[in-house]
């Protein structure tokens, strides 16, 4: 992940920014984090088995925790373009048009795009989280260009 900010071309202020495409796969990008996640999953399994003495419940707990962390394990491709935000996972395509995004939240490693303007405890489940990887400045520029401009 780059630590410095990149200079954006001056022409971006006058014309729509060019499409930006990249792949996010935290399992590959953060090997130390991957090891910690695997240790955590093993600890969940051992802990549940210790408390319940039921191997099937331990396996279910590990499966549920793994499912909840699917974004960490699977490669996801993203593209930001004038039509909206595209996401590909196992060949399945999902597009959210810019006009359908009512609010966004900038997070430490990405941006959460939300379909409703009101806050809700379920925001993380209702929106699309877009991790920016090495493209922080470009992603933020596109999000601000398409969501904060006057209509």
Buried (B, 14 or more C-beta within 10 A) or exposed (E): EEEEEEEEEEEBEEEEBBEBEBEBBBBEBBEEEBEEBEEEBEEBBEEBBEEEEEEEBBEEBBEEBBEEBEBBEEBBBBBBBEEBBBBBEEEEEEEBEBEEBEBBBEEEEBBBBBEEEEEEEEBEEEBBBBBBBEBBBBBBBBBEBBBEEEE
